[in-house]
Amino acid sequence: MTLNKINLNSDLAEHDFQFYLKVDKPIILNINSANISCLYHGGRKEVVEEAIIECIRKDVSIGAHISFLDKENFGRTQLEWDENSIHALLREQIDILSSICKNHKVFITHFKLHGALSNMASKDLRLAQTIVSYFKSQYPNLIILAPVLSELAKASQSSGLKTALEVFADRTYEDDGTLTPRSLAGSVITNPKDIVGNLRVMIEKKVIVSRTGLELSAKFNSICIHSDTPNSVEISRQICLLLNSMNLSQNKLTDLF
């Protein structure tokens, strides 16, 4: 990966068409890579279609946003798993998004886990290895977009797969480098100025900063903004301005390797 290049990504097509028009579509103007819902945690097929079309128009790379099958809880509740169930989740959701993308003559370039599945794979090495080994055998050319310092990132890097390391602009961190649970007050940052200030420190020092002030060394190359975070459109704009002011070139994930 090249110095002075960075990626801005967002999780999209997770809600209804009105949300897409108000939030997702404007965000696509500012990001470089989109993690598109595979309809297991949220979203509708027609919204996924529109998001893909807009990403093609704006030259934004498309990835599969994979979760537990849990629309009731938006994929944010931990569920039991075994190897077969995980393989089925991965296969089915890649197939769903690939089929839609094929209709528009575009390919999936990466994948990213969502919600509880991501949080679990960030801490559970066995789950992380189960996911990574499946992709290495079935989809070895896909980039894995993984949380920096996570077990998923370590497993992916050890396997030799292309691994993009992300930080979350709109979330706080714990001292072990994991995200603060959403159940705790203040875990989601909604003020654009606060986010820009935090990101500047993270980029300049190559660290993530926990909510207790602990700095953890963390070299990353992608920044995520959740579309359902309040003020997400303005946050994405302000991040772009910050990156430009720091002479960082925004790039698709595929252009980082």
C-alpha positions as CSV (number, residue, x, y, z in Angstrom):
1,M,0.0,0.0,0.0
2,T,1.1,3.5,-0.8
3,L,1.8,6.3,1.6
4,N,-0.6,9.3,1.6
5,K,-3.5,7.3,0.3
6,I,-6.5,6.6,2.4
7,N,-10.0,5.2,1.9
8,L,-13.3,6.5,3.2
9,N,-16.1,3.9,3.4
10,S,-19.7,3.7,4.6
11,D,-22.3,1.0,5.2
12,L,-25.2,1.6,2.8
13,A,-28.6,0.3,1.6
14,E,-29.6,-0.8,5.1
15,H,-32.9,1.1,5.3
16,D,-35.8,2.2,3.1
17,F,-35.8,4.3,-0.1
18,Q,-36.5,7.6,1.7
19,F,-33.5,7.1,3.9
20,Y,-31.4,6.2,0.8
21,L,-32.4,9.5,-0.9
22,K,-31.8,11.6,2.2
23,V,-28.7,10.0,3.5
24,D,-27.1,7.2,1.5
25,K,-27.1,9.0,-1.9
26,P,-25.4,12.2,-0.6
27,I,-22.8,10.1,1.3
28,I,-21.9,8.3,-1.9
29,L,-20.6,11.6,-3.2
30,N,-18.0,11.7,-0.5
31,I,-16.8,8.1,0.0
32,N,-14.6,5.8,-2.1
33,S,-16.0,2.4,-1.1
34,A,-19.4,1.2,-0.1
35,N,-20.4,-1.7,2.0
36,I,-23.8,-2.7,0.6
37,S,-26.4,-4.6,2.7
38,C,-26.9,-8.2,1.6
39,L,-30.5,-8.0,3.0
40,Y,-29.8,-10.2,6.1
41,H,-29.8,-7.3,8.7
42,G,-31.7,-4.6,6.8
43,G,-32.5,-2.9,3.5
44,R,-34.6,-3.7,0.5
45,K,-33.6,-5.1,-2.8
46,E,-34.8,-2.0,-4.7
47,V,-32.6,0.1,-2.4
48,V,-29.6,-2.1,-3.0
49,E,-30.2,-1.8,-6.7
50,E,-30.2,2.0,-6.5
51,A,-27.2,2.2,-4.3
52,I,-25.2,0.0,-6.7
53,I,-26.2,2.1,-9.7
54,E,-25.2,5.3,-7.9
55,C,-21.9,3.7,-6.8
56,I,-21.1,2.8,-10.5
57,R,-21.9,6.4,-11.5
58,K,-19.6,7.9,-8.9
59,D,-16.8,5.3,-9.3
60,V,-17.2,4.0,-5.8
61,S,-16.1,0.4,-5.2
62,I,-18.7,-2.1,-4.0
63,G,-18.4,-4.6,-1.1
64,A,-20.7,-7.1,0.6
65,H,-21.8,-6.1,4.1
66,I,-22.3,-9.4,5.8
67,S,-24.2,-10.1,9.0
68,F,-26.2,-12.6,10.9
69,L,-29.7,-13.2,9.6
70,D,-31.4,-10.9,12.1
71,K,-33.5,-8.1,10.7
72,E,-35.4,-7.8,14.0
73,N,-32.3,-6.6,15.8
74,F,-30.6,-5.0,12.7
75,G,-27.9,-7.6,13.0
76,R,-26.6,-6.2,16.3
77,T,-27.4,-9.1,18.6
78,Q,-24.9,-11.9,19.2
79,L,-26.0,-15.3,18.0
80,E,-24.6,-18.8,18.4
81,W,-22.7,-20.2,15.5
82,D,-20.8,-23.1,14.1
83,E,-18.6,-23.6,11.1
84,N,-21.4,-24.7,8.8
85,S,-23.7,-21.8,9.8
86,I,-21.0,-19.3,9.2
87,H,-20.1,-20.7,5.8
88,A,-23.7,-20.6,4.8
89,L,-24.1,-17.0,5.9
90,L,-21.0,-16.0,3.9
91,R,-22.0,-17.9,0.8
92,E,-25.6,-16.9,0.7
93,Q,-24.9,-13.2,1.2
94,I,-22.1,-13.1,-1.4
95,D,-24.4,-14.8,-3.8
96,I,-27.2,-12.3,-3.2
97,L,-25.1,-9.3,-3.8
98,S,-23.1,-10.8,-6.6
99,S,-26.4,-11.7,-8.4
100,I,-27.6,-8.1,-8.2
101,C,-24.2,-6.7,-9.2
102,K,-24.1,-9.0,-12.2
103,N,-27.2,-7.4,-13.5
104,H,-25.3,-4.1,-13.6
105,K,-22.1,-5.6,-15.0
106,V,-20.1,-4.7,-11.9
107,F,-18.2,-6.9,-9.4
108,I,-17.8,-7.1,-5.7
109,T,-14.3,-6.0,-4.7
110,H,-14.4,-6.5,-0.9
111,F,-16.4,-7.6,2.1
112,K,-17.0,-6.3,5.6
113,L,-18.7,-7.8,8.5
114,H,-21.7,-6.0,10.2
115,G,-22.8,-5.5,13.7
116,A,-22.6,-8.4,16.2
117,L,-20.8,-10.7,13.7
118,S,-18.1,-8.1,13.3
119,N,-17.8,-7.5,17.0
120,M,-17.6,-11.2,17.7
121,A,-15.0,-11.8,15.0
122,S,-12.9,-8.9,16.3
123,K,-12.5,-10.8,19.7
124,D,-12.9,-14.5,18.9
125,L,-9.9,-15.9,17.0
126,R,-11.7,-19.1,16.1
127,L,-14.5,-17.3,14.5
128,A,-12.1,-14.9,12.7
129,Q,-10.1,-17.9,11.3
130,T,-13.3,-19.7,10.2
131,I,-14.3,-16.6,8.2
132,V,-10.9,-16.0,6.8
133,S,-10.3,-19.6,5.8
134,Y,-13.6,-19.7,3.9
135,F,-12.8,-16.6,1.9
136,K,-9.3,-17.7,1.2
137,S,-10.6,-20.9,-0.3
138,Q,-13.7,-19.5,-2.1
139,Y,-13.0,-15.8,-2.8
140,P,-9.3,-15.3,-2.5
141,N,-9.3,-12.1,-4.6
142,L,-11.7,-10.2,-2.4
143,I,-10.3,-7.6,0.0
144,I,-11.2,-8.0,3.6
145,L,-12.1,-4.7,5.3
146,A,-11.4,-5.4,9.0
147,P,-11.3,-3.3,12.2
148,V,-7.7,-2.4,13.0
149,L,-6.2,-4.4,15.9
150,S,-9.0,-7.0,15.7
151,E,-8.5,-10.8,15.6
152,L,-10.2,-10.7,12.2
153,A,-7.5,-8.3,10.9
154,K,-4.7,-10.4,12.3
155,A,-6.1,-13.7,10.9
156,S,-6.6,-12.1,7.5
157,Q,-3.1,-10.6,7.4
158,S,-1.6,-13.9,8.5
159,S,-3.4,-15.8,5.7
160,G,-1.9,-13.5,3.1
161,L,-5.3,-12.1,1.9
162,K,-5.5,-8.4,1.0
163,T,-6.5,-6.7,4.2
164,A,-7.6,-3.1,4.6
165,L,-7.6,-1.9,8.2
166,E,-10.3,0.5,9.2
167,V,-11.1,2.8,12.1
168,F,-14.6,4.1,12.9
169,A,-14.9,7.8,12.9
170,D,-18.2,7.9,14.7
171,R,-17.5,5.4,17.5
172,T,-15.5,5.4,20.7
173,Y,-13.0,2.7,21.7
174,E,-12.2,0.7,24.7
175,D,-8.7,0.2,26.1
176,D,-8.3,-3.2,24.3
177,G,-9.0,-1.6,20.9
178,T,-12.5,-2.8,20.6
179,L,-15.5,-0.6,20.0
180,T,-17.5,0.6,23.0
181,P,-20.8,-1.2,23.2
182,R,-23.6,0.8,21.7
183,S,-25.6,0.2,24.9
184,L,-23.3,2.6,26.7
185,A,-24.0,6.3,26.6
186,G,-21.6,8.3,24.4
187,S,-20.5,5.2,22.3
188,V,-21.6,6.9,19.1
189,I,-20.1,10.3,18.3
190,T,-22.4,12.6,16.4
191,N,-20.7,16.0,16.4
192,P,-18.8,16.6,13.2
193,K,-16.2,18.8,14.9
194,D,-15.5,16.2,17.6
195,I,-15.0,13.6,14.9
196,V,-12.7,15.7,12.8
197,G,-10.6,16.5,15.9
198,N,-10.3,12.9,16.9
199,L,-9.5,11.8,13.4
200,R,-6.7,14.3,13.0
201,V,-5.0,12.9,16.1
202,M,-5.5,9.3,14.9
203,I,-4.0,10.1,11.5
204,E,-1.1,12.2,12.7
205,K,-0.1,9.8,15.5
206,K,-1.2,6.6,13.8
207,V,-3.2,5.6,16.9
208,I,-6.6,5.0,18.1
209,V,-7.6,6.7,21.3
210,S,-9.8,4.9,23.8
211,R,-12.5,6.8,25.8
212,T,-10.1,6.8,28.8
213,G,-7.5,8.6,26.7
214,L,-5.2,5.5,26.1
215,E,-3.4,5.7,22.8
216,L,-3.0,2.4,20.9
217,S,-0.6,2.2,18.0
218,A,-2.7,1.4,15.0
219,K,-1.7,1.9,11.3
220,F,-4.9,2.0,9.3
221,N,-5.8,2.9,5.7
222,S,-9.6,3.2,5.8
223,I,-12.1,5.3,7.7
224,C,-15.7,4.2,8.2
225,I,-18.7,6.5,8.8
226,H,-22.0,4.7,9.6
227,S,-24.9,6.1,7.5
228,D,-27.3,5.8,10.4
229,T,-25.2,8.0,12.7
230,P,-27.0,11.3,13.1
231,N,-25.3,14.0,11.0
232,S,-23.6,11.3,8.9
233,V,-23.8,13.3,5.6
234,E,-22.2,16.4,7.1
235,I,-19.7,14.2,8.9
236,S,-18.6,12.6,5.6
237,R,-18.2,16.1,4.1
238,Q,-16.1,17.3,7.0
239,I,-13.9,14.2,6.8
240,C,-13.2,14.8,3.2
241,L,-12.2,18.4,4.0
242,L,-9.9,17.1,6.7
243,L,-8.2,14.6,4.5
244,N,-7.7,17.2,1.8
245,S,-6.1,19.6,4.3
246,M,-3.7,16.8,5.4
247,N,-2.7,16.1,1.7
248,L,-4.2,12.6,1.9
249,S,-5.5,11.2,-1.4
250,Q,-8.8,9.5,-1.2
251,N,-8.8,6.1,-3.0
252,K,-11.0,3.1,-3.6
253,L,-9.9,0.0,-1.6
254,T,-8.8,-1.6,-4.9
255,D,-6.3,1.3,-5.4
256,L,-4.6,0.8,-2.1
257,F,-3.0,-2.5,-3.1
